[in-house]
Amino acid sequence: MSFWEYLGNQHQQLLTDAYQHASAVFQCMVIATLLGILIGVVTYRSGWAGSLAITSTATILTIPSLAAIGLLIPLVGLGVAPTVITLTLYGLLPVVRNAIVGLRGVDPALVDAAKGIGMSRLARLCRVELPLAWPPILTGIRVSTQMLMGIAAIAAYASGPGLGNEIFRGIASLGSANALNQVLAGTLGIVILALLFDAAYVLLGRLTIPRGIRV
C-alpha cells in the first residue's frame, strides 16, 4: 500500500490523533504560559530569584522526556495525566526566561513616569511592563510550543493522546507493510501542526504587538 493510499484509508483516525495532539499541546501551553509569566513576575526584580527560576526550569529539560513520563506513571497512572504534567513542566523554561528578560528590559523611565501619574504597582505591571515585555514572552511561547509538539509524541508511551500513537504503532510493527507509512504519517502530522501553530503565533503577534515595538 502506498503512503497516499494509507492516508486515504486512515484519514479519520489520523485527524482524530492530530486533534488530540494539538489539543494537548495547546492546553499545556496555556498552563505553562500562565505559570511561566507568574514565575517571571514574582522573580524578575531579584537577581538571585530570577537565576533560581531559570536554573530550576532548565534543570527539568535535562531529564529525558521518556524517563519523566515513566517516573510519573506509578504516581498518576496512564493516559492524560502524565502527558499534561510532563508537557507543562517542559514548556516552562522559554516562557520563564523570556518573561524575566522582557520585564527587566522595560525602560525604567517609563515605569517611573507611570508611577509619577499615580499608577499602583499592579497597574504599572499590567498596563506598562507586561505589554512592553509581551514580544519576548510571545517568542518564548513559540519556542515552547515547537518543543512540546515533538515531546507530546512520547506521551504515547503512557497511552497518552496524539500522533505519537501512530508513530509507536509503526515502530512496534517494523517489517510490516504499513509500518513506515504509520511512522511517516505521524511525523508529518506533527510537523504540519507545528507550522500551523507557529503561523497562528505570528498572526497573534501582529494583532497584539504595536507596530512601534515589533522586532
N, C-alpha and C positions, 0 to 999 in steps of 0.2 A: 504494500500500500504506500502510495506517495504521501509526502508531507501535506500537500493540499487536500488530498482525499481524507487524510486523518483529521485535518481541521474541519472539513465539512461534516464528517461523521460525529465528531466530538465537540462541536461548537457550543452546544448548550452547557455541557459540563465545564468547558473552558471559560465561558462567560461567567458562570457561577463562581468558579475559583478566582477569576480575575476580580469580580465584585467583592468577594470576601477578602482578598488580598488588599485591595485598595481601601476597603472599609477599615480593616485592622490597622493599616499604616496611618490612615487619616485620624482615626480616633486616638491612637497612641501619640501622634504628633500634637494633637490638641492638648493632651495631658502634659506631654513633655514641654510644650511651649509655655503653658501656664506655670508649671513648676520651675522651668528654667528662668523665666522672667522674674518670678518671685524670688528665687535664689539670687539672681543678679541684683535686684533692687535692695535686698537685705544686706548684701555683702560689698557692693561696689565702692562704698565710701571708705572702707577699711582695706589697707594693702594686704594684711595677713589673711583677713577673712575672704577676700576675693581670690587670693592664691590658693587657700584651702579649698574653696568651692571648685575651682578649675582643676586642681590636682585630684580631688576626690572623684569628680565625674570622669576625669581622664583615666583614672585607675580602673573604672568599670570597663572601659574599652579594651583593657589588656586581658580580660577574661574571654576566652573563646566563646562565641555565642552558643555553640552546641553544648559546651560544658555548662554554661549558665542555665540553659533550658533543662539540661539533665539534672542539675542540682535543685531546680525548682519543682520538678515533678513529684518527689516524695512529700514536698510541703503543700503544694496546691493542686496536685493531680494533673491529669492530661487535659488537652483542649485549649480553650481560650485563655485561661488564667495565666499560665506560664508565658504564653505569647505576649499578652498585654504587658506584663511586668518586665519582661526582657526588652521588648521594643521601647518601652517608656524610658527605662534606665539607659539604654544605649543611645537614645535620642537627646539626652540632656546636654552633653558636653558642648556641641557647637552653639546651642541656644544660650547656655550659661556664659560661656566665654564671650560671645558676641554681645550679649546684654551688658556684661561688665565693661567691655571695651567701649561700646556705644555710649553708655551712661557716663563713663569717665571722660569721653571725648566731647561732651557738650560744653560749649563755651561758658566759663564761669560768669562772664559779664552778662549773659542772657539770664542766667539764674538769679544773679544779683538784681537785675532790672525787674524781674518778676517779683522778687522779694520786696523790692522798693515800692511797688504799687499795691502791696498788701496781700499778695497771694500766700496762702498757707503752704507748708511743706508738701502736703499731699497734693494740693492744686498745682504747685510747681512741678512735681513729679509727673502728674497725669497730663498736664497741658503744655509743658515745656520740654522736660527732659526725655520722657518716653517717646513723644513724637519725633524729636530730633535723633533719638537713638534707634528709631524703627528701621532705617535702611540696613545697618549691620545686623540687627536682630533678625530681619527677614532673610538675610543671607545665611545666617546660622540655621534658620528653619529649613531653607532649601537644601543645605548640606546634610542636615539630619535626615530629611526625607529620602534623599538619594541613598544614604547608608541603610536606612530601615527597609527600603524596598528589597535589597538583597538579603538582609538579615532575616526578614519575615519568611523567606523561603525555608529557612532552617526550622521554623516552627512546625513544619510537617512532621518532624521527628517526634514531637509531643502531641500528635494528632491535632495540630492547630490548623486554622483555616488558610486558604490561599493557594497560589500556584505552585508552592513548594511540593504539594501533594503530587502534582503531575510529574515534577522532576524526580521525586523519590520513587514513584511507581516505575518510571523509566529505568532508574538505576537498579532497582530491585529485580527488574526483568531483562537485564542486559543479555543480548543474544537473541531476544525475541523479535518478531517482525516490527513491532511498533515502539521498541524501547527508545531508539534515537528520536523518533517523532515526538514522544512524550517529553523527553528532556528538552528538545528544541522548542516545543510549543510553550512549555513553562518558562523557559529562559527568555524567549522573545516576548512573551506576555509581560514579564517583569520589566524588561527594557522599555516597552511601549508605555506601560503605566508610569514609569519614572519620567519619561519625556513629557507625558501629559500633565503630570503633577508639576513639573518644572515650568511648563508653559503657563499653567494656572498661576504659579507664583510670580512670574514675570508680569502677567496681567494685574495681579493683586498689587504689585509694586507700583505699576503705573497709575492705579486707582487711588492708592493710599499715600504715596510719597510725593510731596510737592515738587514741581519741576526744578525749582531752585536748589534743592538739596539732593537730587538724584545723582548717583555716581555715574 
